[in-house]
Amino acid sequence: MHISVFGLGYVGAVTAGCLAARGHHVRGVDVSSAKVEDLNRGKPPIIEPGLEERIATGLQTGRLNATTAADEAVKTTKVSLVCVGTPSTVSGSLDLTFVRQVTQQITEAVRAKKESHALVFRSTMLPGSTRSMVDEYARDLVDTGQLAVYYYPEFLREGSAVGDFDTPSLSVTGSIDGHPPSGNGELWFDPDTSAVSWETAEMLKYACNAFHATKVAFANEIGRLGKGLNVDATEVMRLLCRDTRLNVSPYYLRPGNPFGGSCLPKDVRALVHRARQAGASVPLLESLLPSNERHLQSLLEMIGASGHRELVILGLSFKSKTDDLRESAMVEVAQHCLGRGYGVRIFDPQLNLAALVGANKRLIDTRMPHLANLLHADLGQALGSRGLIVAAQQVVPAEELAKWLTSDHAILDVNGWTALRQLPCSYHGFCW
Ligand SMILES: NC(=O)c1ccc[n+]([C@@H]2O[C@H](COP(=O)([O-])OP(=O)(O)OC[C@H]3O[C@@H](n4cnc5c(N)ncnc54)[C@H](O)[C@@H]3O)[C@@H](O)[C@H]2O)c1
């Protein structure tokens, strides 16, 4: 495959060297003539273990060279990878100036050569950027099929970039229709790549980096707090990572319900309070309860904006298969809506009021003494003939719901319950 790589910085130089070592014919392109000359002399434009050898192989076999001539590089290749920088502006916004420049150069050269070509963005760009580049510079080429455009996020880490390129931790390709790349020009994509829309692939890159940043900040805060409390936080974090069921796993990583229950809110509150006493500043941990509260507010805003005045809550407890109501978001939803004059009906087969004891009983007696009037044992009665169904938990099979729903119902899915999309009433996802 003949490939041009735009931008010979950390990502571009590694990409160019590794693709050439894999047997592709690679033209590296950069505005910096110093970087171009370095690469053509066998000197990597950046320091990266293993890269010098890859570049040397590429040069010796005649499969790698670099140029400042963008149009000539496009003319002699079938695929152009965009690896130019996307720095922050002074205000913190993303500066796409370099991406714009190369997109314009590449699309003009493709128009002139009158052959099919693939344009692959690897620079990190916010959701909507690929679409705006296409709209601005390439709509005609894409509509006629001359240009295929992909967003293929790069996940390599400096310092181990060559190994990461060879075996990427994740490979996801964004395309115009969410379909996998096809045709000759796209043969170099990782065979295991997941195909998604441009925007999903763009967002994924930011979600990954935000997650990594959160992990680092979290470990550092546990470290600072541990030091303040005379606890070895390195040992704590090492043990935390041994739990691959709840901690280092997909668990707790699905958008949906606010957290609640008898442990998370209470324990985060206590930890933050202790940190204040110990003089340890833990802004990330301090942000957790406000973030959770904000999430609940968003749900209440969506309910308010729905226009419905009758509310059906599916699942009142803080998670399914339990009758624990402590700090359950749905108790807050019920209270809030009752206070604003909504008709509220609740269906939760796990909840047996007569059997509640202890803290749960106290909560009902003091905060929701009227709960018995809202709780329906019969699904049909709970759903009634109209209303907004706030689906917090999967308390009943979707087929059962289908028997009772009318076009006067609407579903607000808080739990990512995909079967609800097929039901005969309007469907609204809470945060998807
Ligand atoms: N560095 C990383 O570890 C890493 C990892 C994944 C993704 N990314 C993303 O990849 C992109 C590139 O990052 P980087 O660290 O390689 O940047 P970099 O600053 O090291 O390199 C960018 C290169 O683009 C060149 N360039 C600018 N305008 C150009 C133009 N019009 N034509 C040709 N070349 C041009 C610059 O001269 C420079 O050599 C960024 O969006 C970054 O966020 C970086």
The ligand as an ORCA input file, in Angstrom:
! r2SCAN-3c Opt
* xyz 0 1
  N       1.976     12.325     21.352
  C       1.182     11.317     21.690
  O       1.530     10.458     22.517
  C      -0.159     11.177     21.045
  C      -0.868      9.973     21.185
  C      -2.103      9.843     20.556
  C      -2.625     10.896     19.822
  N      -1.920     12.081     19.732
  C      -2.503     13.135     18.908
  O      -1.872     13.059     17.628
  C      -1.685     14.386     17.086
  C      -0.216     14.639     16.830
  O       0.473     14.598     18.054
  P       2.056     14.654     18.117
  O       2.438     14.513     19.536
  O       2.637     13.722     17.105
  O       2.305     16.179     17.625
  P       3.689     16.876     17.283
  O       3.525     18.309     17.639
  O       4.826     16.103     17.868
  O       3.798     16.720     15.709
  C       2.950     17.371     14.824
  C       3.689     17.565     13.524
  O       2.801     18.110     12.554
  C       3.557     18.966     11.742
  N       2.666     19.836     10.966
  C       1.969     20.924     11.370
  N       1.298     21.461     10.329
  C       1.550     20.699      9.255
  C       1.141     20.731      7.905
  N       0.329     21.679      7.445
  N       1.602     19.783      7.079
  C       2.451     18.814      7.523
  N       2.865     18.736      8.797
  C       2.431     19.663      9.655
  C       4.465     19.695     12.724
  O       5.576     20.303     12.080
  C       4.873     18.540     13.635
  O       6.045     17.913     13.168
  C      -2.314     15.330     18.119
  O      -3.641     15.573     17.758
  C      -2.226     14.548     19.409
  O      -3.219     14.981     20.324
  C      -0.701     12.220     20.304
*
